[in-house]
Amino acid sequence: MTVLPEIVGQAWNRRQGPIVLATVDPARGPNVIYATCVRKYGDDKIVIADNYFSKTRANILAGSQGALLFITEDKKAYQLKGTFEYLTSGEIYDDMKTWLDPKHPGHAAVVLHVEQVFNGATQLA
C-alpha cells in the first residue's frame, strides 16, 4: 500500500462532486460509476459505501483491481489505483455506518487500498 502524498490529502479535502469509481469484470470489461458516500480512511485507504452496487460489487468480489478519480474545486484531477477489500463487518465497516446517511442501506464498506497516485499523467506515488 502507498501512503497518499500530503498534496493529495489536501486535494481530497477540496474535492468537488462525486468520485468516479472504475472496476473490471472477469472478461476484462470495464464498469464505471459515480459514488457520493466516500471517505478517506487513514493515510492509504479510501472507503466507499456499497449502497446500490450491482456490477461493481460483482467485479470487486471477483478480484477486480480498480481506480478512483476525483476532481478538486480548482479543477485538478487525481486518480488513485489499487486493490479492493469488501467488508460487511469490522472496524472500517462500523466506522462507515457512523458517517453514512441512514437513508442508504450501506451493504458493505468497499476499501480501496491505494497503490498508485496520479495527478494527470504525473505519478505522485
OpenMM code with the backbone's topology and positions (N, CA, C; nanometers):
from openmm import Vec3, app, unit

residues = "MET THR VAL LEU PRO GLU ILE VAL GLY GLN ALA TRP ASN ARG ARG GLN GLY PRO ILE VAL LEU ALA THR VAL ASP PRO ALA ARG GLY PRO ASN VAL ILE TYR ALA THR CYS VAL ARG LYS TYR GLY ASP ASP LYS ILE VAL ILE ALA ASP ASN TYR PHE SER LYS THR ARG ALA ASN ILE LEU ALA GLY SER GLN GLY ALA LEU LEU PHE ILE THR GLU ASP LYS LYS ALA TYR GLN LEU LYS GLY THR PHE GLU TYR LEU THR SER GLY GLU ILE TYR ASP ASP MET LYS THR TRP LEU ASP PRO LYS HIS PRO GLY HIS ALA ALA VAL VAL LEU HIS VAL GLU GLN VAL PHE ASN GLY ALA THR GLN LEU ALA".split()
positions = [
    Vec3(0.0831, -0.1184, 0.0000),
    Vec3(0.0000, 0.0000, 0.0000),
    Vec3(0.0875, 0.1247, 0.0000),
    Vec3(0.0330, 0.2303, -0.0554),
    Vec3(0.1048, 0.3555, -0.0690),
    Vec3(0.0388, 0.4619, 0.0168),
    Vec3(0.1181, 0.5333, 0.0920),
    Vec3(0.0657, 0.6461, 0.1691),
    Vec3(0.0365, 0.7588, 0.0716),
    Vec3(-0.0808, 0.8182, 0.0864),
    Vec3(-0.1165, 0.9301, -0.0001),
    Vec3(-0.0237, 1.0482, 0.0271),
    Vec3(0.0345, 1.1066, -0.0764),
    Vec3(0.1166, 1.2253, -0.0560),
    Vec3(0.0315, 1.3370, 0.0072),
    Vec3(0.0973, 1.4224, 0.0835),
    Vec3(0.0261, 1.5304, 0.1533),
    Vec3(-0.0563, 1.6160, 0.0570),
    Vec3(-0.0035, 1.6433, -0.0605),
    Vec3(-0.0755, 1.7252, -0.1579),
    Vec3(-0.2077, 1.6596, -0.1991),
    Vec3(-0.2098, 1.5272, -0.2041),
    Vec3(-0.3318, 1.4554, -0.2419),
    Vec3(-0.4315, 1.4562, -0.1258),
    Vec3(-0.3823, 1.4431, -0.0034),
    Vec3(-0.4701, 1.4546, 0.1129),
    Vec3(-0.5361, 1.5916, 0.1193),
    Vec3(-0.4594, 1.6953, 0.0887),
    Vec3(-0.5155, 1.8306, 0.0862),
    Vec3(-0.6155, 1.8453, -0.0274),
    Vec3(-0.5830, 1.7878, -0.1432),
    Vec3(-0.6751, 1.7931, -0.2567),
    Vec3(-0.8048, 1.7191, -0.2249),
    Vec3(-0.7934, 1.6061, -0.1548),
    Vec3(-0.9120, 1.5294, -0.1159),
    Vec3(-1.0082, 1.6169, -0.0355),
    Vec3(-0.9546, 1.6999, 0.0511),
    Vec3(-1.0384, 1.7882, 0.1326),
    Vec3(-1.1043, 1.8986, 0.0510),
    Vec3(-1.0577, 1.9189, -0.0727),
    Vec3(-1.1148, 2.0207, -0.1605),
    Vec3(-1.1885, 1.9578, -0.2796),
    Vec3(-1.2180, 1.8291, -0.2707),
    Vec3(-1.2821, 1.7635, -0.3850),
    Vec3(-1.4234, 1.8183, -0.4044),
    Vec3(-1.4667, 1.8087, -0.5276),
    Vec3(-1.5964, 1.8627, -0.5651),
    Vec3(-1.6760, 1.7541, -0.6361),
    Vec3(-1.8020, 1.7377, -0.5963),
    Vec3(-1.8884, 1.6409, -0.6622),
    Vec3(-1.8555, 1.4984, -0.6251),
    Vec3(-1.9205, 1.4051, -0.6940),
    Vec3(-1.8967, 1.2628, -0.6657),
    Vec3(-1.7621, 1.2176, -0.7198),
    Vec3(-1.7173, 1.1042, -0.6699),
    Vec3(-1.5990, 1.0402, -0.7254),
    Vec3(-1.6441, 0.9522, -0.8416),
    Vec3(-1.5501, 0.9131, -0.9238),
    Vec3(-1.5739, 0.8163, -1.0301),
    Vec3(-1.4970, 0.6909, -0.9911),
    Vec3(-1.5643, 0.5769, -0.9897),
    Vec3(-1.5048, 0.4510, -0.9473),
    Vec3(-1.5080, 0.3526, -1.0635),
    Vec3(-1.3921, 0.2974, -1.0974),
    Vec3(-1.3815, 0.2056, -1.2106),
    Vec3(-1.3357, 0.0678, -1.1638),
    Vec3(-1.4022, -0.0350, -1.2166),
    Vec3(-1.3653, -0.1741, -1.1929),
    Vec3(-1.3680, -0.2465, -1.3281),
    Vec3(-1.3221, -0.3716, -1.3284),
    Vec3(-1.3319, -0.4539, -1.4491),
    Vec3(-1.3884, -0.5903, -1.4110),
    Vec3(-1.4651, -0.6479, -1.5044),
    Vec3(-1.5206, -0.7803, -1.4793),
    Vec3(-1.4198, -0.8868, -1.5210),
    Vec3(-1.4477, -1.0142, -1.4907),
    Vec3(-1.3513, -1.1206, -1.5242),
    Vec3(-1.3186, -1.1307, -1.6728),
    Vec3(-1.4086, -1.0822, -1.7591),
    Vec3(-1.3814, -1.0842, -1.9036),
    Vec3(-1.3091, -0.9572, -1.9485),
    Vec3(-1.2652, -0.8770, -1.8515),
    Vec3(-1.1911, -0.7530, -1.8724),
    Vec3(-1.2764, -0.6391, -1.9264),
    Vec3(-1.4076, -0.6490, -1.9068),
    Vec3(-1.4975, -0.5409, -1.9460),
    Vec3(-1.5018, -0.4344, -1.8371),
    Vec3(-1.4840, -0.3080, -1.8723),
    Vec3(-1.4829, -0.2013, -1.7724),
    Vec3(-1.6226, -0.1672, -1.7219),
    Vec3(-1.6286, -0.1192, -1.6009),
    Vec3(-1.7518, -0.0679, -1.5406),
    Vec3(-1.7140, 0.0575, -1.4623),
    Vec3(-1.7864, 0.1663, -1.4842),
    Vec3(-1.7569, 0.2936, -1.4196),
    Vec3(-1.8851, 0.3488, -1.3594),
    Vec3(-1.8747, 0.3947, -1.2333),
    Vec3(-1.9905, 0.4525, -1.1648),
    Vec3(-1.9495, 0.5807, -1.0924),
    Vec3(-2.0507, 0.6605, -1.0598),
    Vec3(-2.0327, 0.7712, -0.9667),
    Vec3(-2.0627, 0.7194, -0.8272),
    Vec3(-1.9929, 0.7724, -0.7273),
    Vec3(-2.0225, 0.7391, -0.5876),
    Vec3(-2.0094, 0.8665, -0.5048),
    Vec3(-2.1032, 0.8846, -0.4137),
    Vec3(-2.1016, 1.0051, -0.3298),
    Vec3(-2.0706, 0.9756, -0.1837),
    Vec3(-2.0945, 0.8544, -0.1394),
    Vec3(-2.0726, 0.8178, 0.0010),
    Vec3(-1.9322, 0.7593, 0.0140),
    Vec3(-1.8368, 0.8471, 0.0395),
    Vec3(-1.6959, 0.8090, 0.0351),
    Vec3(-1.6174, 0.8907, 0.1372),
    Vec3(-1.5162, 0.8274, 0.1973),
    Vec3(-1.4305, 0.8943, 0.2963),
    Vec3(-1.2880, 0.8414, 0.2850),
    Vec3(-1.1943, 0.9258, 0.3192),
    Vec3(-1.0539, 0.8837, 0.3320),
    Vec3(-1.0415, 0.8161, 0.4681),
    Vec3(-0.9695, 0.7058, 0.4741),
    Vec3(-0.9519, 0.6314, 0.5985),
    Vec3(-0.8030, 0.6111, 0.6194),
    Vec3(-0.7479, 0.6805, 0.7145),
    Vec3(-0.6034, 0.6731, 0.7361),
    Vec3(-0.5301, 0.7415, 0.6222),
    Vec3(-0.4053, 0.7002, 0.6020),
    Vec3(-0.3210, 0.7630, 0.5003),
    Vec3(-0.3087, 0.6817, 0.3719),
    Vec3(-0.3793, 0.5691, 0.3638),
    Vec3(-0.3589, 0.4833, 0.2469),
    Vec3(-0.4849, 0.4116, 0.1985),
    Vec3(-0.6004, 0.4529, 0.2501),
    Vec3(-0.7242, 0.3846, 0.2138),
    Vec3(-0.8346, 0.4858, 0.1858),
    Vec3(-0.9215, 0.4488, 0.0910),
    Vec3(-1.0440, 0.5230, 0.0652),
    Vec3(-1.1582, 0.4236, 0.0844),
    Vec3(-1.2603, 0.4655, 0.1587),
    Vec3(-1.3752, 0.3790, 0.1842),
    Vec3(-1.4946, 0.4319, 0.1052),
    Vec3(-1.5575, 0.3424, 0.0309),
    Vec3(-1.6757, 0.3752, -0.0486),
    Vec3(-1.7891, 0.2873, 0.0025),
    Vec3(-1.9025, 0.3482, 0.0352),
    Vec3(-2.0171, 0.2710, 0.0833),
    Vec3(-2.0855, 0.2017, -0.0335),
    Vec3(-2.1045, 0.0710, -0.0201),
    Vec3(-2.1838, -0.0031, -0.1193),
    Vec3(-2.3300, 0.0130, -0.0814),
    Vec3(-2.3931, 0.1068, -0.1464),
    Vec3(-2.5358, 0.1274, -0.1236),
    Vec3(-2.6201, 0.0592, -0.2305),
    Vec3(-2.5832, 0.0777, -0.3545),
    Vec3(-2.6645, 0.0272, -0.4653),
    Vec3(-2.5780, -0.0376, -0.5729),
    Vec3(-2.4625, -0.0909, -0.5347),
    Vec3(-2.3741, -0.1544, -0.6316),
    Vec3(-2.4385, -0.2824, -0.6850),
    Vec3(-2.4107, -0.3145, -0.8070),
    Vec3(-2.4504, -0.4419, -0.8659),
    Vec3(-2.3297, -0.4970, -0.9426),
    Vec3(-2.3053, -0.4421, -1.0629),
    Vec3(-2.1880, -0.4861, -1.1395),
    Vec3(-2.0587, -0.4547, -1.0642),
    Vec3(-2.0554, -0.3390, -1.0002),
    Vec3(-1.9355, -0.3011, -0.9244),
    Vec3(-1.9081, -0.4021, -0.8140),
    Vec3(-2.0120, -0.4410, -0.7390),
    Vec3(-1.9961, -0.5410, -0.6323),
    Vec3(-1.9456, -0.6727, -0.6898),
    Vec3(-2.0068, -0.7182, -0.7993),
    Vec3(-1.9662, -0.8447, -0.8610),
    Vec3(-1.8201, -0.8389, -0.9051),
    Vec3(-1.7801, -0.7281, -0.9626),
    Vec3(-1.6411, -0.7148, -1.0074),
    Vec3(-1.5441, -0.7177, -0.8905),
    Vec3(-1.5775, -0.6462, -0.7839),
    Vec3(-1.4900, -0.6434, -0.6659),
    Vec3(-1.4790, -0.7827, -0.6037),
    Vec3(-1.5914, -0.8505, -0.5905),
    Vec3(-1.5897, -0.9847, -0.5313),
    Vec3(-1.5159, -1.0855, -0.6202),
    Vec3(-1.5072, -1.0555, -0.7498),
    Vec3(-1.4330, -1.1427, -0.8420),
    Vec3(-1.2833, -1.1090, -0.8446),
    Vec3(-1.2417, -1.0093, -0.7653),
    Vec3(-1.1000, -0.9775, -0.7538),
    Vec3(-1.0517, -0.8611, -0.8380),
    Vec3(-1.1431, -0.7795, -0.8865),
    Vec3(-1.1045, -0.6657, -0.9693),
    Vec3(-1.0127, -0.5690, -0.8959),
    Vec3(-0.9127, -0.5209, -0.9659),
    Vec3(-0.8412, -0.4023, -0.9205),
    Vec3(-0.9229, -0.2841, -0.9712),
    Vec3(-0.8881, -0.1645, -0.9284),
    Vec3(-0.9683, -0.0530, -0.9739),
    Vec3(-0.9007, 0.0806, -0.9606),
    Vec3(-0.9770, 0.1825, -0.9971),
    Vec3(-0.9288, 0.3192, -0.9911),
    Vec3(-1.0415, 0.4095, -0.9438),
    Vec3(-1.0013, 0.5131, -0.8756),
    Vec3(-1.0932, 0.6150, -0.8256),
    Vec3(-1.0426, 0.7488, -0.8781),
    Vec3(-1.1318, 0.8291, -0.9311),
    Vec3(-1.0961, 0.9597, -0.9839),
    Vec3(-1.1772, 1.0648, -0.9108),
    Vec3(-1.1095, 1.1722, -0.8689),
    Vec3(-1.1826, 1.2851, -0.8122),
    Vec3(-1.1250, 1.4141, -0.8653),
    Vec3(-1.2067, 1.5177, -0.8596),
    Vec3(-1.1662, 1.6485, -0.9089),
    Vec3(-1.1816, 1.7493, -0.7952),
    Vec3(-1.0913, 1.8456, -0.7910),
    Vec3(-1.0965, 1.9474, -0.6862),
    Vec3(-1.1769, 2.0682, -0.7341),
    Vec3(-1.2069, 2.1558, -0.6389),
    Vec3(-1.2821, 2.2768, -0.6732),
    Vec3(-1.2059, 2.3655, -0.7718),
    Vec3(-1.0724, 2.3536, -0.7783),
    Vec3(-0.9949, 2.4297, -0.8761),
    Vec3(-0.9657, 2.3462, -1.0019),
    Vec3(-1.0456, 2.2390, -1.0218),
    Vec3(-1.0464, 2.1569, -1.1437),
    Vec3(-0.9192, 2.0763, -1.1673),
    Vec3(-0.8524, 2.0355, -1.0607),
    Vec3(-0.7385, 1.9445, -1.0723),
    Vec3(-0.7886, 1.8030, -1.0465),
    Vec3(-0.7486, 1.7103, -1.1318),
    Vec3(-0.7941, 1.5718, -1.1214),
    Vec3(-0.6860, 1.4836, -1.0606),
    Vec3(-0.7289, 1.3928, -0.9739),
    Vec3(-0.6391, 1.2963, -0.9097),
    Vec3(-0.6972, 1.1575, -0.9287),
    Vec3(-0.6110, 1.0625, -0.9614),
    Vec3(-0.6519, 0.9244, -0.9798),
    Vec3(-0.5751, 0.8364, -0.8816),
    Vec3(-0.6488, 0.7525, -0.8112),
    Vec3(-0.5912, 0.6584, -0.7155),
    Vec3(-0.6202, 0.5182, -0.7672),
    Vec3(-0.5177, 0.4353, -0.7759),
    Vec3(-0.5337, 0.2986, -0.8246),
    Vec3(-0.4931, 0.2014, -0.7155),
    Vec3(-0.5592, 0.0849, -0.7145),
    Vec3(-0.5215, -0.0149, -0.6164),
    Vec3(-0.6122, -0.1360, -0.6166),
    Vec3(-0.6079, -0.2071, -0.5044),
    Vec3(-0.6880, -0.3276, -0.4870),
    Vec3(-0.8022, -0.2992, -0.3903),
    Vec3(-0.9066, -0.3800, -0.4020),
    Vec3(-1.0258, -0.3621, -0.3198),
    Vec3(-1.0374, -0.4683, -0.2119),
    Vec3(-1.1054, -0.4295, -0.1061),
    Vec3(-1.1472, -0.5208, 0.0002),
    Vec3(-1.2947, -0.4915, 0.0247),
    Vec3(-1.3765, -0.5946, 0.0390),
    Vec3(-1.5211, -0.5805, 0.0568),
    Vec3(-1.5561, -0.6261, 0.1984),
    Vec3(-1.5949, -0.5317, 0.2834),
    Vec3(-1.6150, -0.5602, 0.4261),
    Vec3(-1.7612, -0.5449, 0.4678),
    Vec3(-1.8143, -0.6482, 0.5313),
    Vec3(-1.9518, -0.6428, 0.5831),
    Vec3(-1.9559, -0.6439, 0.7356),
    Vec3(-1.8386, -0.6344, 0.7969),
    Vec3(-1.8284, -0.6241, 0.9427),
    Vec3(-1.6891, -0.5729, 0.9761),
    Vec3(-1.6705, -0.5416, 1.1029),
    Vec3(-1.5385, -0.4983, 1.1467),
    Vec3(-1.5278, -0.3476, 1.1647),
    Vec3(-1.4069, -0.3046, 1.2005),
    Vec3(-1.3813, -0.1652, 1.2367),
    Vec3(-1.4130, -0.0657, 1.1248),
    Vec3(-1.3676, -0.0935, 1.0047),
    Vec3(-1.3916, 0.0003, 0.8932),
    Vec3(-1.5391, 0.0038, 0.8575),
    Vec3(-1.6038, -0.1119, 0.8542),
    Vec3(-1.7475, -0.1178, 0.8270),
    Vec3(-1.8248, -0.0397, 0.9338),
    Vec3(-1.7905, -0.0609, 1.0601),
    Vec3(-1.8587, 0.0101, 1.1694),
    Vec3(-1.8376, 0.1608, 1.1586),
    Vec3(-1.7160, 0.2014, 1.1212),
    Vec3(-1.6891, 0.3442, 1.1026),
    Vec3(-1.7742, 0.4004, 0.9891),
    Vec3(-1.7857, 0.3273, 0.8784),
    Vec3(-1.8677, 0.3727, 0.7658),
    Vec3(-2.0109, 0.3996, 0.8103),
    Vec3(-2.0625, 0.3143, 0.8958),
    Vec3(-2.2006, 0.3305, 0.9416),
    Vec3(-2.2196, 0.4593, 1.0220),
    Vec3(-2.1109, 0.5155, 1.0811),
    Vec3(-2.1235, 0.6390, 1.1596),
    Vec3(-2.1366, 0.7621, 1.0714),
    Vec3(-2.0810, 0.7591, 0.9494),
    Vec3(-2.0908, 0.8768, 0.8621),
    Vec3(-2.1883, 0.8596, 0.7470),
    Vec3(-2.2386, 0.7411, 0.7271),
    Vec3(-2.3327, 0.7151, 0.6188),
    Vec3(-2.4726, 0.7614, 0.6571),
    Vec3(-2.5372, 0.8350, 0.5685),
    Vec3(-2.6757, 0.8775, 0.5906),
    Vec3(-2.7613, 0.7517, 0.6079),
    Vec3(-2.8396, 0.7435, 0.7166),
    Vec3(-2.9182, 0.6225, 0.7430),
    Vec3(-3.0214, 0.5887, 0.6353),
    Vec3(-3.0509, 0.6827, 0.5462),
    Vec3(-3.1457, 0.6513, 0.4379),
    Vec3(-3.0847, 0.5579, 0.3331),
    Vec3(-2.9514, 0.5407, 0.3388),
    Vec3(-2.8836, 0.4487, 0.2469),
    Vec3(-2.8604, 0.3139, 0.3163),
    Vec3(-2.8649, 0.2036, 0.2408),
    Vec3(-2.8542, 0.0718, 0.3036),
    Vec3(-2.7157, 0.0368, 0.3578),
    Vec3(-2.6083, 0.0865, 0.2971),
    Vec3(-2.4738, 0.0548, 0.3452),
    Vec3(-2.4496, -0.0948, 0.3565),
    Vec3(-2.4662, -0.1656, 0.2462),
    Vec3(-2.4490, -0.3113, 0.2471),
    Vec3(-2.3083, -0.3522, 0.2890),
    Vec3(-2.2093, -0.2703, 0.2507),
    Vec3(-2.0700, -0.3032, 0.2817),
    Vec3(-1.9841, -0.1783, 0.2691),
    Vec3(-1.8663, -0.1874, 0.3280),
    Vec3(-1.7641, -0.0849, 0.3102),
    Vec3(-1.6633, -0.1403, 0.2107),
    Vec3(-1.6492, -0.0724, 0.0985),
    Vec3(-1.5510, -0.1110, -0.0014),
    Vec3(-1.4260, -0.0279, 0.0243),
    Vec3(-1.3153, -0.0943, 0.0465),
    Vec3(-1.1905, -0.0259, 0.0766),
    Vec3(-1.0991, -0.0334, -0.0455),
    Vec3(-1.0591, 0.0842, -0.0946),
    Vec3(-0.9567, 0.0890, -0.1981),
    Vec3(-0.8231, 0.1061, -0.1274),
    Vec3(-0.7383, 0.0046, -0.1367),
    Vec3(-0.6031, 0.0112, -0.0815),
    Vec3(-0.5157, 0.0760, -0.1894),
    Vec3(-0.4772, 0.1987, -0.1661),
    Vec3(-0.4081, 0.2776, -0.2671),
    Vec3(-0.2677, 0.2231, -0.2924),
    Vec3(-0.2376, 0.2016, -0.4205),
    Vec3(-0.1060, 0.1535, -0.4621),
    Vec3(-0.0351, 0.2514, -0.5546),
    Vec3(-0.1120, 0.3308, -0.6278),
    Vec3(-0.0555, 0.4316, -0.7180),
    Vec3(-0.1415, 0.5573, -0.7123),
    Vec3(-0.0764, 0.6726, -0.7275),
    Vec3(-0.1458, 0.8009, -0.7233),
    Vec3(-0.0966, 0.8869, -0.8393),
    Vec3(-0.1921, 0.9463, -0.9126),
    Vec3(-0.1587, 1.0294, -1.0274),
    Vec3(-0.2304, 1.1638, -1.0181),
    Vec3(-0.1646, 1.2668, -1.0692),
    Vec3(-0.2259, 1.3970, -1.0966),
    Vec3(-0.2050, 1.4171, -1.2459),
    Vec3(-0.3120, 1.3995, -1.3223),
    Vec3(-0.2969, 1.3963, -1.4678),
    Vec3(-0.2093, 1.2788, -1.5040),
    Vec3(-0.1092, 1.3006, -1.5879),
    Vec3(-0.0183, 1.1934, -1.6296),
    Vec3(0.1007, 1.1774, -1.5344),
    Vec3(0.1109, 1.2655, -1.4358),
    Vec3(0.2241, 1.2617, -1.3438),
    Vec3(0.1974, 1.1673, -1.2274),
    Vec3(0.2822, 1.0679, -1.2111),
    Vec3(0.2679, 0.9752, -1.0995),
    Vec3(0.3279, 1.0393, -0.9748),
    Vec3(0.2477, 1.0484, -0.8685),
    Vec3(0.2890, 1.1098, -0.7429),
    Vec3(0.3351, 1.0071, -0.6401),
    Vec3(0.2886, 0.8852, -0.6527),
    Vec3(0.3262, 0.7778, -0.5596),
    Vec3(0.2982, 0.6438, -0.6242),
] * unit.nanometer
topology = app.Topology()
chain = topology.addChain("A")
for resn in residues:
    res = topology.addResidue(resn, chain)
    for name in ("N", "CA", "C"):
        topology.addAtom(name, app.Element.getBySymbol(name[0]), res)
